[in-house]
Amino acid sequence: MPLLPSKHRAPFYLFNGHLQTIIPGLFRQVEGVQYERERLITPDDDFIDVDWSRVGSDSLLVLSHGLEGDSGRPYITGMVKAFNANGIDALAWNYRSCSGEPNKLLRSYHLGASDDLDFVIQHALATGKYKSVSLVGFSAGGNITLKYLGETPEQVPEQVKRATVFSTPVDLKGSAQKISKIYTQRFLRTLGEKLEQKRQMYPDELDLSDYSLFWSFPEFDDRYTAPLHGFKDAEEYYARVSSRQFLHNIRIPTLLVNAKNDPFLSIECYPLQEAQANPYFFLEMPEEGGHVGFAEDFRKDRYYSEERALRFILEGA
């Protein structure tokens, strides 16, 4: 029964889930990570930009960021730095349209783009350098990672050994309904800017005339995410790409850490039954942490997410 107790405690001055979410996201700075960027051309003639941080290892960590994030977000660079310090190479990939340049196609990315994650992993393995690969995902990247591991487990390369994901909306419909308007408007602002870039590239295929920052996520996904990525509507999109339905198929040790006070996650995003049923799938639910927060000492740049991923991936604990 892989339900794990949690040792995480937020610092006293981050006294609720909103502060635990917002302060690290706005003010954390990670020094010392230097990337080498590589552009990968996808089978559909698009591109994905990936950022390498190598220390000469035969083990690799592949990192997947959150919604509207990128490889430069401090939760990503903090994890890269932690694993590099423990002798592990890191590869942080940027989803289509998330590397600072719009991708070529009308489609961009969505929360079930496990095919792109597989493409990145296969590219890394094709270098012939890596005997083992581990995965870390945050929020949207956590959903992509879990879907990848459980959708077709027989196709996951044998070199992929372990995974840890944080703050993951394993039930996208519930999460889309839970997240508040304040957070939604922030995401819709940057998503709208990217859609405007796409409208200029495809003026006859994209209508932004009534775009609103006051939409809910289901409204946005129904209007844009779903049809641009081959889904009938938001309902079908959520049903097909939510990772909760795939958790029972996961066949490598995988840890999900979702804080109970995460302001983005609905009750459906705490998959107790799946953890109880699958010996490979571990669930940890700290009382605190917020969404992609998990600061233990903000002033000393200590984060539980990094310590926890290192311990689970390197020590199996």
ABEGO torsion letter per residue (X at the ends): XBBBBBABBBBAABABAAAAAAAAAAABBBBGBBBBBBBBBBAAGBBBBBBBBBAGBABBBBBBBBBGBBAABAAAAAAAAAAAAAGBBBBBBBBBGAAGBBBABABBBBAABAAAAAAAAAAAAAAGABABBBBBBBEAAAAAAAAAAAABAAABBAABABBBBBGBBABAAAAAAABBAAAAAAAAAAAAAAAAAAAAABAAABBAAABBAABBAAAAAAAAAAAAAGBABAAAAAAAABAAAAAAABABBBBBBBBAABAABBAAABBAAAAAABAABBBBBBABGEBGBGBABAAAGBBAAAAAAAAAAAAGX
